[in-house]
C-alpha cells in the first residue's frame, strides 16, 4: 500500500513521468541547436510538437554554438548561454526527453571554404595543413577535400577536446555525448609527422576508444555515426555512408559500449543487424524520405522481434536527422508549403513518428 501511495503521489506531482511504453527505447530527433535568439521558439517546439509526437531523445548538434567558459576562445558569435541551455533542459526533463549534445570531432573541422572554430583557433591541430581551403569550393577536387580533420595524435588536441566534452555534457545534464566522427576522409595522412604510415582502422579505433574511455570514467556513453565502420566494398554503398578509406575494420577494435547511429537516407539498408551482431547498441536514422523512414521503423521492429533477447535489446530504435538550421526546420514545420529542395524533412519526421505510434498501438492491443 505504501508503494502504491508513493507512486500515486509521484503521478500527481509529475504526471509526465508515467507514459505508455514504446516498442523502442529511442524515438529520437537529431537537430542543430537553435541560435540564442531562437531558444524560446525551440522550447515551445519541444513542448508542443516533440513531446506529443513521442520523441524521448534529442541529439543537439551544439558544436561551438555555446558560451564555453573552459574554452572561451572556441565560442561562435552570439552563442547559447547557460541560461538558454537550462531552458531547453527544463522542458526536456518535463517530458522525459534525454538530451545528447554533439560536438563534431575528428572530421568535419571545416565546411567548404571555412574552417570550424577548433582549427581556426588551433591551426596546429590540422591533419593536413598543406591542403589549403579554396576561395570557391567545388567537389570533386584535386585535394580530395570534403572536410578537414584534426590530427588525433597531436599531443595537445585531447586536452582541448575533453574540456569541450566535459562542459557540454555537464551543462546539458546529459548521460551521453555524440562525437559525430562521420565522413572522416582525412586520416593517417602520409604528410602528417605523427600519423603517416598508421593503419587507418587502428587510428580511427584509437580515437573512438580515447573519447569513449574519457566519458566512461564519468559514467557517460559515447555515441557516434556508423559510416566509418561499414565497408563500402562489401556493402555496395558510397563513400559517405560507408568507408572507402580502410577504417571499417575498426568495428572490431572499439568498445562495445559505443552507441552507433546508423544513417542511410535513400533506403532501409539492413546494417543495424551488422552492428547488433557485433555487440553494439544501434539506432537507425532517416532524413528526408518518408517511405525510407517507415521502412526503417519496420525493419528495426522486425530485427528486434526476430532476435534473441540479448541481441534484440541492441536495436534501440530510430532517430530522424535534420540537416538544416533549427529555425528553418521549425519554419517548415509551421508552414508545410516551405520545402527543402532535397525533400521534406518534416514529412519524413512525421512518417517516422507516425510509424512508431502505429506499432505502439498494435502492440498495446495485443
matplotlib code that plots the C-alpha trace (Angstrom):
import matplotlib.pyplot as plt

x = [0.0, 2.9, 4.4, 1.0, 0.5, 4.1, 3.5, 0.2, 1.9, 4.6, 2.0, 0.1, 3.2, 4.9, 2.3, 4.7, 6.9, 4.4, 3.7, 2.8, 5.7, 7.0, 8.3, 11.6, 13.9, 14.9, 12.5, 14.8, 15.4, 18.9, 18.9, 21.3, 20.9, 19.0, 20.8, 20.5, 17.5, 15.6, 15.6, 12.1, 10.6, 12.6, 11.5, 7.9, 8.6, 9.7, 6.7, 4.0, 5.4, 8.2, 6.8, 3.3, 5.0, 6.6, 10.2, 12.2, 15.7, 17.1, 20.6, 21.5, 24.4, 25.9, 29.5, 30.8, 27.4, 27.8, 29.4, 32.1, 33.9, 36.6, 37.5, 36.0, 38.2, 36.1, 32.8, 30.9, 29.3, 26.1, 26.3, 23.8, 24.2, 24.0, 20.5, 19.5, 20.6, 18.8, 15.5, 16.0, 17.0, 14.0, 11.3, 13.0, 13.0, 9.4, 8.6, 11.2, 13.3, 17.0, 19.4, 22.6, 24.7, 27.0, 30.3, 31.8, 35.2, 38.0, 36.4, 34.1, 36.6, 35.8, 33.0, 33.5, 35.9, 35.6, 37.4, 35.4, 36.4, 38.8, 41.2, 40.7, 42.0, 44.4, 45.8, 48.5, 45.8, 45.2, 45.9, 46.5, 47.9, 49.3, 45.7, 44.5, 40.9, 39.9, 38.1, 35.4, 34.8, 33.9, 33.5, 35.3, 38.7, 42.3, 43.0, 40.1, 38.9, 35.5, 36.1, 39.3, 40.2, 42.2, 45.2, 44.2, 47.8, 48.6, 49.8, 47.5, 44.3, 42.6, 43.3, 41.1, 38.6, 38.0, 37.3, 34.5, 33.1, 33.0, 31.5, 28.8, 27.8, 27.6, 25.5, 23.0, 22.9, 23.4, 24.1, 25.8, 27.8, 27.7, 31.1, 30.0, 33.0, 31.2, 32.8, 36.4, 38.2, 41.5, 43.1, 46.6, 47.8, 51.2, 52.5, 51.4, 54.5, 52.5, 50.0, 51.9, 52.1, 49.4, 46.7, 43.5, 41.3, 43.6, 43.9, 40.2, 39.6, 42.3, 40.4, 37.0, 38.5, 40.1, 36.9, 34.9, 37.2, 37.2, 33.4, 33.1, 35.3, 32.5, 29.7, 28.8, 28.3, 29.8, 27.5, 28.9, 27.7, 28.3, 29.5, 33.3, 32.6, 30.9, 33.0, 31.7, 33.1, 31.1, 28.0, 27.7, 27.4, 29.0, 32.0, 29.8, 27.6, 30.3, 34.1, 36.3, 39.4, 40.2, 38.6, 35.9, 38.0, 37.9, 34.5, 36.4, 38.7, 36.4, 34.5, 31.1, 29.6, 29.7, 26.2, 26.0, 23.7, 23.4, 22.3, 21.0, 18.8, 17.9, 16.8, 16.4, 19.8, 19.9, 23.2, 21.7, 21.8, 25.5, 26.2, 23.9, 25.5, 28.9, 27.6, 26.7, 23.5, 22.3, 19.8, 18.5, 18.5, 16.4, 16.4, 14.1, 12.2, 9.0, 8.9, 12.5, 11.6, 8.7, 10.8, 13.5, 10.9, 9.5, 13.0, 14.1, 10.9, 11.4, 15.0, 14.2, 11.4, 13.2, 16.4, 17.3, 16.5, 20.1, 20.6, 17.1, 18.0, 20.7, 18.1, 17.4, 15.1, 15.1, 16.2, 15.2, 18.0, 17.7, 20.4, 19.1, 19.3, 16.8, 15.0, 14.4, 13.1, 10.7, 9.5, 8.9, 7.0, 4.7, 4.3, 4.2, 4.4, 8.0, 10.0, 13.7, 14.7, 16.3, 13.0, 10.7, 12.4, 9.1, 7.2, 9.9, 9.8, 6.1, 6.3, 8.8, 6.9, 3.6, 5.0, 6.3, 2.9, 1.2, 3.4, 2.9, -0.9, -0.7, 1.5, -0.7, -3.8, -2.1]
y = [0.0, 2.3, 1.8, 2.4, 5.7, 6.7, 6.0, 7.9, 10.9, 10.9, 10.8, 13.7, 15.7, 14.7, 13.2, 13.4, 10.7, 8.0, 7.3, 4.4, 2.0, 2.3, -0.5, 1.3, 2.6, 5.5, 7.6, 10.4, 13.6, 14.9, 18.6, 21.6, 23.5, 26.8, 30.1, 32.4, 34.3, 31.1, 29.4, 30.4, 29.1, 25.9, 25.3, 25.8, 23.3, 20.7, 21.3, 21.4, 19.2, 16.8, 15.5, 14.8, 13.0, 10.6, 11.9, 10.8, 11.5, 14.8, 14.9, 18.5, 19.5, 22.2, 22.3, 25.8, 27.4, 27.7, 30.2, 27.8, 29.0, 26.4, 27.4, 30.8, 31.2, 28.5, 30.3, 31.2, 34.6, 35.0, 31.6, 29.9, 30.9, 28.7, 30.2, 29.3, 25.7, 25.3, 26.4, 23.5, 21.1, 22.0, 21.5, 18.3, 17.0, 17.9, 15.4, 12.8, 13.6, 12.7, 15.3, 14.0, 17.1, 16.8, 18.4, 17.1, 15.6, 14.2, 15.0, 17.9, 20.5, 22.7, 23.2, 24.3, 27.3, 27.9, 26.4, 25.4, 27.1, 24.4, 24.6, 28.4, 28.9, 25.9, 25.5, 23.3, 20.5, 20.3, 16.8, 18.3, 21.8, 21.5, 21.4, 25.0, 25.9, 27.3, 30.6, 28.8, 25.2, 22.5, 18.8, 16.7, 18.5, 17.5, 17.5, 15.2, 17.9, 17.4, 18.4, 18.9, 16.6, 17.3, 15.1, 12.6, 12.2, 15.8, 15.9, 18.8, 18.1, 16.0, 18.5, 20.9, 18.4, 16.9, 20.4, 20.9, 17.5, 17.8, 21.2, 20.5, 17.2, 18.9, 21.9, 19.7, 17.3, 14.5, 10.8, 10.6, 12.6, 12.4, 12.9, 12.8, 11.0, 10.6, 11.1, 11.2, 11.3, 12.8, 10.2, 8.8, 11.4, 10.5, 14.0, 14.1, 13.6, 11.7, 9.7, 8.8, 5.1, 4.3, 1.8, 4.0, 1.4, 1.3, 5.1, 5.6, 3.0, 4.7, 8.0, 6.3, 4.5, 7.6, 9.6, 6.6, 5.9, 9.6, 9.6, 6.2, 7.4, 9.7, 7.2, 8.6, 6.9, 7.8, 8.0, 8.2, 7.9, 4.5, 5.1, 4.7, 1.2, -0.1, -1.5, 0.2, -2.6, -5.3, -3.2, -1.7, 1.8, 5.1, 6.9, 9.0, 6.3, 3.7, 3.7, 3.6, 4.6, 1.5, 2.4, -0.3, -2.9, -0.5, -2.1, -5.0, -2.6, -0.2, -0.6, -2.3, 0.4, 2.9, 3.6, 3.6, 6.0, 4.2, 6.7, 5.7, 8.2, 6.5, 3.1, 1.0, -0.7, -3.6, -2.6, -2.3, -6.1, -6.0, -3.6, -5.5, -8.8, -7.2, -6.3, -2.6, -0.8, 0.8, 3.4, 3.6, 7.2, 8.6, 12.1, 13.3, 10.4, 9.3, 5.8, 5.2, 6.3, 4.0, 1.1, 1.7, 1.7, -1.6, -3.0, -2.2, -3.7, -6.9, -7.2, -6.7, -9.2, -11.9, -11.8, -13.5, -11.3, -10.3, -9.2, -7.8, -5.2, -3.8, -2.4, 0.8, 2.4, 5.2, 8.8, 11.4, 13.7, 17.3, 18.9, 22.5, 25.1, 24.6, 27.8, 26.7, 23.3, 24.9, 27.3, 24.3, 22.6, 25.6, 26.2, 23.0, 24.9, 25.7, 22.8, 21.9, 21.2, 17.9, 16.6, 17.3, 16.7, 17.4, 14.8, 12.3, 13.2, 12.8, 9.5, 8.1, 9.1, 8.0, 4.6, 4.2, 5.2, 2.7, -0.1, 1.0, 0.9, -2.6, -3.9, -2.4, -4.1, -7.4]
z = [0.0, 0.8, -2.6, -4.3, -2.4, -3.3, -7.0, -6.9, -5.3, -8.0, -10.7, -9.2, -8.9, -12.2, -14.5, -17.4, -15.8, -16.4, -20.1, -22.4, -23.1, -26.6, -28.8, -28.9, -26.2, -28.5, -30.5, -31.4, -33.3, -34.2, -35.0, -34.8, -31.5, -32.0, -32.0, -29.0, -30.5, -31.3, -27.9, -26.8, -30.0, -29.8, -26.2, -27.4, -30.2, -27.7, -25.5, -28.2, -31.0, -30.0, -26.7, -28.2, -31.1, -28.7, -29.0, -26.0, -27.2, -28.6, -30.1, -30.2, -32.5, -30.4, -31.8, -31.0, -30.5, -26.8, -24.5, -23.2, -20.0, -20.2, -23.7, -24.4, -27.5, -29.1, -28.9, -32.1, -32.3, -30.3, -28.7, -26.4, -22.8, -19.8, -19.1, -22.7, -22.2, -18.9, -20.6, -23.1, -20.3, -18.2, -20.9, -21.9, -18.4, -18.1, -20.9, -20.0, -23.1, -22.8, -24.4, -26.1, -27.0, -30.0, -30.9, -34.2, -33.5, -35.7, -39.1, -40.1, -38.9, -42.0, -44.4, -48.0, -47.7, -44.0, -41.0, -38.0, -34.7, -33.5, -36.4, -36.8, -33.2, -33.1, -36.7, -35.3, -34.8, -38.6, -40.0, -43.5, -43.2, -46.7, -48.1, -48.4, -48.4, -51.8, -52.2, -54.2, -53.1, -55.6, -55.4, -56.6, -56.3, -56.7, -52.9, -52.1, -49.8, -48.3, -44.7, -42.7, -39.8, -36.7, -36.0, -33.3, -32.3, -31.7, -28.1, -27.0, -29.0, -26.4, -23.6, -25.6, -26.8, -23.4, -21.9, -24.5, -23.9, -20.2, -20.1, -22.7, -21.0, -17.6, -18.7, -20.6, -17.6, -20.2, -19.8, -23.2, -25.7, -29.5, -31.1, -34.8, -36.3, -39.6, -43.1, -41.9, -45.2, -44.0, -41.8, -41.4, -44.0, -45.5, -44.8, -41.1, -38.9, -36.3, -38.3, -41.5, -42.0, -39.5, -40.2, -40.7, -39.0, -35.9, -35.9, -36.1, -33.3, -31.2, -31.3, -30.7, -27.7, -26.3, -26.4, -25.0, -22.2, -21.1, -21.0, -19.3, -16.5, -15.6, -16.2, -19.6, -23.0, -26.4, -29.4, -33.0, -36.6, -38.0, -41.6, -41.0, -39.6, -42.7, -45.6, -48.8, -51.0, -49.4, -48.5, -52.0, -50.6, -51.5, -49.8, -47.5, -45.9, -45.8, -45.7, -48.8, -46.8, -44.8, -41.5, -41.4, -39.5, -36.5, -35.7, -34.0, -32.1, -30.3, -27.0, -27.3, -25.1, -28.0, -29.4, -33.2, -35.1, -38.4, -41.1, -44.5, -46.4, -49.7, -48.4, -45.3, -45.5, -43.1, -41.5, -38.0, -37.9, -38.6, -35.7, -33.3, -34.1, -33.5, -30.0, -30.4, -29.5, -32.7, -33.9, -37.5, -38.9, -41.8, -43.2, -45.9, -47.5, -45.6, -47.2, -46.0, -42.5, -42.4, -43.8, -41.2, -38.3, -39.5, -40.1, -36.6, -35.1, -37.1, -36.2, -32.6, -32.6, -34.5, -32.4, -29.2, -26.2, -25.7, -29.3, -29.6, -26.8, -29.1, -31.6, -29.6, -32.1, -34.7, -34.9, -37.5, -38.6, -39.7, -41.7, -41.9, -39.2, -36.4, -37.2, -40.8, -39.7, -37.3, -40.1, -42.4, -39.6, -39.2, -42.9, -44.9, -48.2, -47.3, -48.7, -48.8, -52.4, -51.2, -49.8, -46.9, -43.6, -41.8, -43.8, -43.0, -39.3, -39.2, -41.1, -38.6, -35.5, -37.1, -37.9, -34.4, -32.9, -35.2, -33.9, -30.3, -30.7, -32.3, -29.5, -26.8, -28.3, -28.3]

ax = plt.figure().add_subplot(projection="3d")
ax.plot(x, y, z, "-o")
ax.set_aspect("equal")
plt.show()
